[in-house]
Structures are given as structure tokens and as C-alpha cells.
Amino acid sequence: YYDKCDFCAISRSFRHGYREMSAKQIVNQMSELARKHGSQTFKDVSEALSPRLLSEMHRVIEQQSNDFEWEAYLRFETPFNNAETARQLRQSGLRVAYLGLETASQRLSDDMAKKIDVNVAETTIRHFADAGIWIHLFLMSGHPNETESDHQETLQFLRRNSRYVHSIQAGGFQME
């Protein structure tokens, strides 16, 4: 649903559009797979589920009284930035959130066209972790416009949030 990050090759695969399943379709598919394979654990590998879709999934899972555990790739979005939303997502089975921070420098994030607020990212991480959701961050270094100050901001962010961030995947910037 968001395909504007300047550095990301993934978004190019969506340039001709994509189809999004409804929350009900996703939950029904999870139910069918659970029946067929006897597993209650799922990982959504779409690049990012929207806040709207996750809210709908929460409602459908609650209505159907499903007992799923699932993992998902998310973006740092303002609707995720509250404790109640984090608790609801945990109740609906979200156990791991994979989030692309890339950098904790607001200047560099803006330069990359991430369209996230680093302060929102920080409080979202804390809300999710406090709700019992594992936080996995994707980080990047070596962007052509990254300064030493940008890099230090990211390191300071990680130090401040070390009790909330459970795992990271750090990579170097590559031109694609």
C-alpha cells in the first residue's frame, strides 16, 4: 500500500498495482490452512499490512473466536501508535512485528521518502513491546546521504530502546 521509499526495489514490483485480500478473506484462509495443516501459526509476508486492514482483521478474528498466532510486516503508521491498538493486535494473535526503520535520523528518513516520524516509531515500538509483541527492526547504513551524525542518531535510538527491540537486521545500502 505504500510504495514510495526511494531506496526500495520491492515497491517497483507493485508499479502495475496489486490486489489486496479483505480481512475476512485473510482470516478465512488462515482458518482453512489451520484445519488442513493443524497449525495455528502464520506469517504474512506481504511487504506491509495497512492499519485499516489490521484493524479489520482484529475484528474478524475476534468475531470468529480464532486462536491464531501470526507475524506481519508493518510500517510505522500513526494509527499503530497507541497502547490500546497494540493490545488489540496482541489479542488478535500478533506475536512478531517486522518494521523497517532503516534509520533513526529524521533528516535521512525524510530524504529516503520513508514518510515516517521517528518519534512515532519510537513510541510505537514501546507500545507493541509492552503489549507482548516481539519487535524486529530492519536497519540500513551507508546510504549516500547518510552522515556520521545520522548514524550516531540511529545508534542512540537503539540504545534508548534496547529493552523494547528484540531483534534487528542491519544491512548496507545497495544501489538497485
N, C-alpha and C positions, 0 to 999 in steps of 0.2 A: 504494500500500500504506500510505502514511501520509497522513492527511487531517485533521490536527488543528491546523495553523497558523491562528491566529486571524485573520490579515490576508489570507489567500489565498482568492481566488474560485475557483481551479482545483479545490480539494478539494470544493466544492459540486457539481461535476459528477459526482462519484463517490458521492454520498449514497445512490444506489439500487444501489450495487455496481458491479463491473466484472469482466470476465473477463481472466484472465492466461494468456497462452500459456505452454506449457512451454518450457524451454531448447531442447529438441530441436526443437520446432515453430519457434521463432525462427531457429535455425541452419539448419534445412531450408529455411525461407522465404528466408533470405539466400542460400543455395546456389542455389535456383531463380531468384531475381532476378539473381544473378551470371551464371548460364547464359543467361538470357533477354536481359539487357541488357549483358552484358560488363563490368560494374562490380564491383569488389571492395570498394568503399567504401560504408558505410552509416551512417545516423544514426538512432538510436532516439529518438523524440520522445514516448514515454510520459513522464510527469512525473518518475518516479524508478524506476529498476530496483532491486530489493531485493538486499542482499548474497547472500542464498540463491540467487536467480535468476542473478546474475552468476557465482557460483561454479560453478553447474551449466552455464552457458554456456561457461565456460572449459574444463570437462571435455569437453563435447560438441565444441567447436571443435578441441581437441587430438586427440580420438579420430578425428574425421573429416579431420584434417590440412588444414583450411581455411586459406586465406591472406587472411583478411578484414582490413580496417581499418574501425574503427567508432567512433562518438561516442555518448555517452549522458549523460542527465541523472541525477544521483545525489544522495543525501542523505549528509550526514556521519554515518556509522554506525561504531561501534567495530570491526566486522569488517573495514572498509577500512583501519584504522589500523595497518598494518604493512607493512614493505618487501616481504616475500615476496608478499603479496596484490597489491600494486601491480605487482610484476614479472610475476606470473601474468596479471594483466589486460592488461598491455602485450604479453606473449607471445601472448595470445589475440586481439590486434588493437586493443585500446582505445587510441585516439590522443588523444581530447579528452574531458575530464570537465567537464560543466556542473554547478556546485554552488551551491545557494542558501545563502549565508552570511547575507545580509541585514544583520547587524550583528556586530561582534566584541565587543560588550558582553554578557557572560553574563547580567547582570541583565535587559537588554532582550530578549535571545533567549528567556529563560525567560518573560518577560511576554508574548511573542508566541506562546508554546506551541510553539516550534520543536523542543524536545526534542533539542537537540544540545549537546555540550560543546565550547566554543570551543577548549579546549586540544587536544581530539581533532581538531577541524577543522584546526588549525594543523599538527599533525604529519602528518595525512593529506595535506594539500596538499604537504608536503615529500616524503613518500614517493612520491606519484604523480609529482611533477615530477622527482625523482631517477630514477625508472624511465623517464622519457621521455614522460610523458603531459602534454599541454597542459592547463593549469588555467584555466578560465573561471569567475569568481565573479559571482554576482548579489548586488548590494548595494541597500540601501534607506535613505533618510534621511527625516526628517520624521515619523516615527511619533509619534502624540500623546503617548506616554510617554517619548520619547527626550529625554535631557538633553544638554547640551554635553559633559559627561564621557563619555557613551556614544559620541557622535560622535567624540570625540578617541581613544577606545579603538579604534575602527574604523580611523581614520587611522594610528594607531601600528601596528596589526596589518598594514596594507598596507605600511607602510614596512619592518617586520621581514621581511616575506615577498615583497618586491618581486622577488627573483630567482626565486621559485617560481610566482608568479601571473603568467600570460601575458596575460590579458585580463580586463576587468571590464565589467559592465553595471550602471550605477548608476541607480536611479530614485527618484522621490519617492513617499512613501506616499500612497495614494488610498483613500478610503472607497468600497467597492463594495456 
